[in-house]
Amino acid sequence: MIKKRKLTQLTESQLIETAKQSEKAFGELYKRNFDKIFRFAFKRLGGNEALAGDITQQTFIKAFAAIGKYEDKGYAFSTWLIRIAQNEINQFFRKNKKVYTVEVEEKHVVSFMDFMDIDESDNQDKQEQLVEILNNLKQEYLDLIELRFFQQKSFREIASIYAISEANAKMRLYRIIEKIKKEVY
């Protein structure tokens, strides 16, 4: 039997393998990743805490049921969980035909502007324009931008979340950025 103290000392890879046979080990994975998944859902759902909690719970139920099939592909376990959460959120939106807005912090907008080489001289006007453009993007486009620039996910992780190749993830993101640049300039 695995002691609780030992579970906390395991690396993520060791813990995942142990979780395939032990509910307690999965409980440790839950503790390590709950906040990250909840914040992801909370942002996607426009700050609806109760709904984010439900989506997070569904994510972990599905992850627990599928942990035996999980294969380590070299990225964080949370990336797999985010993929499950994204699917749950998409399913919720399809079922309820609802749209939520995502609150974007100013520091992320400024960082995104820097990436796009937007001139700092008319920063406030451009920033407001960029926020408006982001608010009008299709949800899937906004999700890609948020994952890459606001959550600092690698292209590899994004590709895993969407079950596409890294090249496809890059291509999609850069097409969105070009579209945004045309609107800003």
C-alpha positions as CSV (number, residue, x, y, z in Angstrom):
1,M,0.0,0.0,0.0
2,I,1.3,3.5,-0.9
3,K,1.5,6.0,1.9
4,K,0.2,9.5,1.5
5,R,3.6,11.0,2.3
6,K,5.2,9.0,-0.4
7,L,2.7,10.1,-3.1
8,T,3.6,13.7,-2.6
9,Q,7.2,12.8,-3.2
10,L,6.6,11.1,-6.6
11,T,7.3,12.9,-9.8
12,E,4.4,13.5,-12.1
13,S,5.3,10.6,-14.4
14,Q,5.6,8.2,-11.4
15,L,2.4,9.5,-10.0
16,I,0.5,8.9,-13.3
17,E,1.7,5.3,-13.5
18,T,0.8,4.7,-9.9
19,A,-2.7,6.3,-10.5
20,K,-3.4,3.7,-13.1
21,Q,-3.7,1.2,-10.2
22,S,-4.5,3.5,-7.2
23,E,-7.4,5.8,-6.5
24,K,-5.3,7.6,-3.9
25,A,-2.6,8.3,-6.4
26,F,-5.2,9.8,-8.7
27,G,-6.3,11.9,-5.7
28,E,-2.8,13.4,-5.6
29,L,-3.0,14.2,-9.3
30,Y,-6.3,15.9,-8.6
31,K,-4.8,18.0,-5.8
32,R,-1.8,19.0,-8.0
33,N,-4.0,20.0,-11.0
34,F,-7.3,21.2,-9.6
35,D,-6.6,24.9,-9.4
36,K,-5.1,25.0,-13.0
37,I,-8.1,23.3,-14.5
38,F,-10.6,25.3,-12.5
39,R,-9.0,28.6,-13.5
40,F,-9.0,27.4,-17.2
41,A,-12.8,26.6,-17.0
42,F,-13.5,29.8,-14.9
43,K,-12.0,32.0,-17.6
44,R,-13.7,30.2,-20.4
45,L,-17.1,30.4,-18.7
46,G,-17.0,34.1,-18.1
47,G,-16.3,33.9,-14.4
48,N,-19.2,31.6,-13.6
49,E,-17.8,29.8,-10.5
50,A,-20.5,27.2,-10.1
51,L,-20.3,26.2,-13.7
52,A,-16.5,26.1,-13.6
53,G,-16.7,23.8,-10.6
54,D,-19.1,21.5,-12.5
55,I,-16.9,21.4,-15.6
56,T,-13.8,20.8,-13.4
57,Q,-15.5,18.0,-11.7
58,Q,-16.6,16.4,-15.0
59,T,-13.1,16.8,-16.3
60,F,-11.6,14.8,-13.4
61,I,-14.3,12.2,-13.6
62,K,-13.5,11.6,-17.2
63,A,-9.8,11.7,-16.6
64,F,-10.2,9.1,-13.8
65,A,-12.2,6.8,-16.1
66,A,-9.5,7.1,-18.8
67,I,-6.3,7.2,-16.8
68,G,-5.5,3.7,-17.9
69,K,-5.3,4.8,-21.5
70,Y,-3.2,7.9,-20.8
71,E,0.2,7.9,-22.6
72,D,3.0,10.2,-21.6
73,K,3.9,12.2,-24.8
74,G,6.4,14.5,-23.1
75,Y,4.2,17.4,-22.0
76,A,2.5,18.2,-18.7
77,F,-0.4,16.0,-17.5
78,S,-2.4,19.2,-17.1
79,T,-2.3,19.6,-20.9
80,W,-4.3,16.3,-21.2
81,L,-6.7,17.6,-18.5
82,I,-7.1,20.9,-20.3
83,R,-8.0,19.0,-23.5
84,I,-10.7,17.1,-21.6
85,A,-11.9,20.4,-20.0
86,Q,-12.0,22.1,-23.3
87,N,-14.2,19.3,-24.7
88,E,-16.5,19.5,-21.7
89,I,-16.8,23.3,-22.2
90,N,-17.5,23.0,-25.9
91,Q,-20.1,20.3,-25.2
92,F,-21.7,22.7,-22.7
93,F,-21.8,25.5,-25.2
94,R,-23.3,23.3,-27.9
95,K,-25.9,21.9,-25.6
96,N,-26.9,25.3,-24.2
97,K,-26.2,27.5,-27.2
98,K,-24.6,30.1,-24.9
99,V,-21.8,32.5,-25.4
100,Y,-19.5,33.7,-22.7
101,T,-16.9,36.5,-22.8
102,V,-13.4,35.9,-21.5
103,E,-11.9,38.6,-19.3
104,V,-8.4,39.5,-20.6
105,E,-6.0,41.1,-18.2
106,E,-4.3,44.3,-19.5
107,K,-0.8,42.9,-19.0
108,H,-1.6,40.1,-21.4
109,V,-3.0,42.5,-24.0
110,V,0.2,44.6,-23.7
111,S,2.4,41.4,-24.1
112,F,0.3,40.4,-27.1
113,M,0.7,43.9,-28.6
114,D,4.5,43.6,-28.1
115,F,4.5,40.3,-30.0
116,M,2.6,41.8,-32.9
117,D,5.0,44.8,-33.0
118,I,2.2,47.3,-32.4
119,D,3.6,50.8,-32.0
120,E,3.6,52.0,-28.3
121,S,3.0,55.6,-29.2
122,D,-0.8,55.2,-29.6
123,N,-0.8,52.3,-27.1
124,Q,-4.2,53.1,-25.4
125,D,-6.1,53.4,-28.7
126,K,-4.5,50.3,-30.2
127,Q,-5.0,48.4,-26.9
128,E,-8.8,49.3,-26.9
129,Q,-9.0,48.3,-30.6
130,L,-7.2,45.0,-29.9
131,V,-9.5,44.2,-27.0
132,E,-12.5,44.9,-29.2
133,I,-11.1,42.7,-32.0
134,L,-10.4,39.9,-29.5
135,N,-14.0,40.1,-28.1
136,N,-15.3,39.7,-31.7
137,L,-13.2,36.7,-32.6
138,K,-14.7,33.2,-32.9
139,Q,-14.3,31.3,-29.6
140,E,-11.9,28.8,-31.1
141,Y,-9.6,31.6,-32.3
142,L,-9.7,33.3,-29.0
143,D,-8.9,30.0,-27.3
144,L,-5.8,29.6,-29.4
145,I,-4.5,33.1,-28.6
146,E,-5.3,32.6,-24.9
147,L,-3.5,29.3,-24.7
148,R,-0.4,30.6,-26.4
149,F,0.0,34.1,-25.2
150,F,-2.0,34.3,-21.9
151,Q,-1.3,30.8,-20.5
152,Q,2.1,30.5,-22.2
153,K,1.4,27.0,-23.6
154,S,3.9,25.7,-26.1
155,F,2.8,24.8,-29.7
156,R,3.2,21.2,-28.7
157,E,0.8,21.5,-25.8
158,I,-1.7,23.4,-28.0
159,A,-1.4,20.7,-30.7
160,S,-2.1,18.1,-28.0
161,I,-5.2,19.9,-26.7
162,Y,-6.7,20.2,-30.2
163,A,-5.4,16.8,-31.4
164,I,-3.6,18.5,-34.4
165,S,0.0,18.6,-35.4
166,E,2.4,21.3,-34.1
167,A,2.7,22.7,-37.6
168,N,-1.1,23.0,-37.8
169,A,-1.3,24.7,-34.4
170,K,1.4,27.3,-35.6
171,M,-0.3,27.8,-38.9
172,R,-3.7,28.4,-37.3
173,L,-2.3,30.8,-34.7
174,Y,-0.3,32.8,-37.2
175,R,-3.3,33.1,-39.6
176,I,-5.3,34.5,-36.7
177,I,-2.5,36.9,-35.8
178,E,-2.3,38.1,-39.5
179,K,-6.0,38.7,-39.5
180,I,-5.8,40.7,-36.3
181,K,-2.9,42.7,-37.7
182,K,-4.9,43.7,-40.8
183,E,-7.7,44.9,-38.5
184,V,-5.4,46.9,-36.2
185,Y,-3.4,48.6,-39.0
